[in-house]
Amino acid sequence: MTFVNTLAPSKLALPVLFLAWMAFVGSIIFVLFAMRSLQSGLSKTFDEIMDRLSEVEHAERSGESGISIPKKKIHYAKVEILNQLAIGAFIVGVLLLGFFVGYNLWVGPAC
């Protein structure tokens, strides 16, 4: 709040400032959900790898040959969407904050 009194002593367009803060909070929340989703996805992928490794070890012990390990690219669409939402919310917050400061400097009384 210190910068509000310094840059915007007349406190014009305060709802825009509150919207900017909500956008920043939304950005943080999206990042937290993305991190949690990524952690869950990596844990699931690790479990799949360990299961496959157990199958390969069992096949080696029993003398089977020709065991193939499929290679696939791991893509977490949910994490990508949440990250894009976080970036978007952050940019909206920066734009709103810039508008708030600019509006108060332009329209507000001269210091």
C-alpha positions in Angstrom: 0.0 0.0 0.0 3.0 2.3 0.4 3.3 2.9 -3.4 -0.4 3.7 -3.6 0.1 6.8 -1.4 3.3 7.7 -3.2 2.1 7.3 -6.8 -1.6 7.8 -6.4 -2.3 10.1 -3.5 -5.9 10.8 -4.7 -6.5 7.0 -5.1 -8.4 7.2 -8.3 -9.6 3.9 -9.9 -9.1 1.8 -6.9 -11.2 -1.0 -8.3 -8.6 -1.4 -11.0 -5.9 -1.8 -8.4 -8.0 -4.5 -6.6 -8.5 -6.3 -10.0 -4.7 -6.2 -10.5 -4.2 -7.8 -7.1 -6.8 -10.5 -7.8 -5.1 -11.2 -11.1 -1.7 -11.6 -9.3 -3.3 -13.9 -6.7 -5.0 -15.9 -9.6 -1.6 -16.3 -11.2 -0.1 -17.7 -8.0 -3.0 -20.1 -7.6 -2.6 -21.3 -11.2 1.1 -21.9 -10.7 0.4 -23.9 -7.5 -2.2 -26.1 -9.2 0.2 -26.6 -12.2 3.0 -27.7 -9.8 0.7 -30.1 -8.0 -0.6 -31.5 -11.3 3.0 -32.0 -12.6 4.0 -33.7 -9.4 1.0 -36.1 -9.6 1.8 -36.8 -13.3 5.5 -37.4 -12.6 4.6 -39.7 -9.8 2.2 -41.7 -12.0 4.8 -41.9 -14.7 7.5 -43.1 -12.3 5.1 -45.8 -11.1 4.6 -46.9 -14.7 8.3 -47.0 -15.3 8.9 -49.1 -12.2 6.2 -51.5 -13.2 7.7 -51.9 -16.6 11.2 -52.4 -15.1 9.8 -55.2 -12.9 8.4 -56.8 -16.0 11.8 -56.6 -17.8 13.6 -58.0 -14.7 11.1 -60.9 -14.5 11.6 -61.6 -18.3 15.4 -61.7 -17.9 15.1 -64.1 -15.0 12.9 -66.4 -17.0 15.1 -66.2 -20.0 12.6 -64.5 -22.3 14.1 -62.4 -25.1 12.8 -59.6 -27.3 11.4 -57.5 -24.5 10.9 -54.0 -25.8 10.4 -50.9 -23.8 8.2 -48.4 -25.5 9.5 -44.9 -25.8 6.9 -42.2 -25.6 7.0 -38.5 -25.1 5.3 -37.4 -21.9 3.0 -34.5 -22.3 0.9 -33.0 -19.5 -1.8 -30.9 -21.2 -3.3 -29.9 -17.9 0.0 -28.4 -16.6 0.5 -26.6 -19.9 -3.0 -25.0 -19.7 -2.5 -24.0 -16.1 0.8 -22.5 -16.9 -0.7 -20.5 -19.8 -3.5 -19.3 -17.5 -0.9 -18.2 -14.9 1.1 -16.3 -17.5 -2.1 -14.7 -18.8 -3.3 -13.7 -15.3 0.1 -12.2 -14.5 0.1 -10.1 -17.7 -3.4 -8.9 -17.0 -2.3 -7.9 -13.5 0.7 -6.0 -14.8 -1.5 -4.2 -17.4 -4.1 -3.3 -14.8 -1.4 -2.1 -12.4 0.1 0.0 -15.1 -3.2 1.5 -16.0 -3.9 2.3 -12.3 -0.6 4.1 -11.9 -0.8 5.8 -15.3 -4.4 7.0 -14.7 -3.6 8.4 -11.3 -0.5 10.2 -12.5 -2.3 11.6 -15.6 -5.7 12.5 -14.0 -4.6 13.0 -10.3 -3.5 16.3 -8.9 0.1 17.4 -9.6 2.4 16.9 -6.7 
